[in-house]
């Protein structure tokens, strides 16, 4: 008894013999062509202002460099990644506005005037109507948060600045001496 299997094996052998051989040299490097280099470019990420809302300054804090020796600089990058291009630098002890943070908290979006640091001409020391990318006349970029010390503000408004809030709801002590009010 002859089965279908007996016919399939010779048919497959015949089919495999048909056709042309295809050279497998697409990966060969014959020396005439230049090697292909992988180019990785990181797109610039704009610094966002107005993150705290319309009732607060466009940038919620002022910072300075830390762990940057005298005569050295803090690199300012185009995006919150160590592989991003350097666009500027801040001198040791330089001041700048801290406007936003990266999701991983490792990078701070900063705005600064190269001549005087935290100049009011940057337009971030007063409220803006909405959150948006910084497009003012000063420089902006990203710096490592490990090399920044907050010297004013802090990005979190004091409880007294929040309309309708009282300090007792936040665990503060509104009475002198730290005593909490008695609840009856």
ABEGO torsion letter per residue (X at the ends): XBBAAAAAAAAAAAAAABEBBBBBAAABBAGABBBBBBBBBBBBBBBBBGAAEAABBABABBBBBBGBBBGBBBBBBABBBAABBBABBBBBGBBBBBABBBAAGABBBBBBBAAAGBBAAAGAABBBABBBBBABABBBEBBBAAABBBABEGGBBBAAABBGBBAAAAGBBABBGGBBBBBX
